[in-house]
C-alpha cells in the first residue's frame, strides 16, 4: 500500500522530536551527534527519527569523509503550505468577521451614558 506524499509528510511532522530536529536543521547542516544533544534519547532513537524524516523527503544526508551532515529539504514543506493555503483564506475571513464584530461592540460602548 502506497501513501501519498502529503500524508507521509504530516506523519513525519506529527512527532515533536522530529519537528525539533527540523527546527534545528533550519539553522544549517548538523551531524547526528549535534542533533541528538538536546534530547534525552539514544543516538539509535535519533537515527530512527532521521530515517522517518528522510523517508518523507524532509531531510537529506550527505557524505563527506566520515561526516554525514543532515540538511533540511524544504520541498515537502512547500507542499504542506500549498495545502494549508486553501484553509488560510477561511481563517482570514473568520478573523475579518471577528474584527468587525469587535469593532461593533466597541462602537456600542462609546455611546452608553452613565446612569
C-alpha positions as MATLAB code, in Angstrom:
seq = 'XXXXXXXXXXXXXXXXXXXXXXXXXXXXXXXXXXXXXXXXXXXXXXXXXXXXXXXXXXXXXXXXXXXXXXXXXXXXXXXXXXXXXXXXXXXXXXXXXXXXXXXXXXXXXXXXXXX';
ca = [
       0.000    0.000    0.000;
       1.487    3.358   -1.001;
       0.838    6.562    0.861;
       0.608    9.947   -0.798;
       3.487   12.363   -0.104;
       1.356   14.794    1.907;
       0.267   12.027    4.292;
       3.878   10.909    4.679;
       4.959   14.479    5.434;
       2.209   15.030    8.015;
       3.034   11.691    9.621;
       6.692   12.688    9.948;
       5.720   16.093   11.359;
       3.389   14.535   13.939;
       6.265   13.798   16.314;
       7.620   16.698   18.423;
      11.182   15.330   18.380;
      11.173   15.295   14.584;
       9.775   18.833   14.487;
      12.559   19.938   16.841;
      15.141   18.269   14.591;
      13.724   20.143   11.591;
      13.821   23.409   13.555;
      17.498   22.806   14.297;
      18.225   21.941   10.659;
      16.551   25.174    9.561;
      19.635   26.859   11.054;
      22.006   24.787    8.915;
      23.516   21.343    8.470;
      24.223   19.178   11.508;
      25.571   15.761   12.356;
      23.582   13.082   14.165;
      25.577   13.801   17.337;
      24.763   17.524   17.110;
      21.095   16.767   16.531;
      20.983   14.314   19.446;
      22.482   16.716   22.032;
      19.286   18.402   23.261;
      17.343   15.142   23.592;
      17.380   12.596   26.375;
      17.248    9.696   23.900;
      19.829    7.375   22.382;
      21.686    8.021   19.138;
      19.856    4.993   17.789;
      16.490    6.649   18.517;
      17.645    9.875   16.846;
      18.752    7.824   13.839;
      15.281    6.274   13.615;
      13.727    9.762   13.646;
      16.141   10.824   10.907;
      15.139    7.818    8.788;
      11.480    8.845    9.054;
      12.335   12.427    8.087;
      14.495   11.206    5.221;
      11.749    8.844    4.028;
       9.343   11.797    3.941;
      11.865   13.791    1.910;
      12.182   16.396    4.683;
      15.925   15.896    5.121;
      18.825   14.574    3.130;
      22.135   13.209    4.336;
      25.405   13.893    2.660;
      28.694   12.065    2.786;
      31.838   13.999    3.476;
      34.536   11.567    4.584;
      33.297   10.181    7.900;
      30.943   13.099    8.450;
      27.334   12.610    7.306;
      25.710   16.016    7.582;
      21.930   16.219    7.612;
      20.223   19.086    5.833;
      16.669   20.320    5.613;
      14.802   19.775    2.349;
      12.027   22.342    2.009;
      10.018   20.955   -0.926;
       7.662   18.778    1.176;
       7.051   21.759    3.474;
       6.129   23.864    0.452;
       3.573   21.205   -0.473;
       2.115   21.386    3.051;
       1.972   25.168    2.772;
       0.137   24.846   -0.549;
      -2.411   22.535    1.039;
      -2.863   24.894    4.003;
      -3.288   27.886    1.693;
      -6.872   26.846    0.980;
      -7.687   26.944    4.680;
      -5.733   30.122    5.348;
      -8.373   32.043    3.380;
     -11.078   30.654    5.677;
      -9.100   31.661    8.770;
      -8.569   35.171    7.427;
     -12.289   35.539    6.670;
     -13.108   34.376   10.202;
     -10.661   36.901   11.672;
     -12.138   39.660    9.497;
     -15.620   38.807   10.803;
     -14.351   38.789   14.380;
     -12.644   42.176   13.862;
     -15.881   43.636   12.501;
     -17.840   42.206   15.441;
     -15.364   43.588   18.000;
     -15.425   46.986   16.279;
     -19.226   46.966   16.503;
     -19.091   46.092   20.207;
     -16.537   48.825   20.875;
     -18.584   51.388   18.957;
     -21.664   50.499   21.008;
     -19.837   51.008   24.317;
     -18.838   54.543   23.364;
     -22.497   55.591   23.067;
     -23.562   54.444   26.536;
     -24.334   57.134   29.142;
     -23.761   56.626   32.834;
     -26.974   56.411   34.876;
];
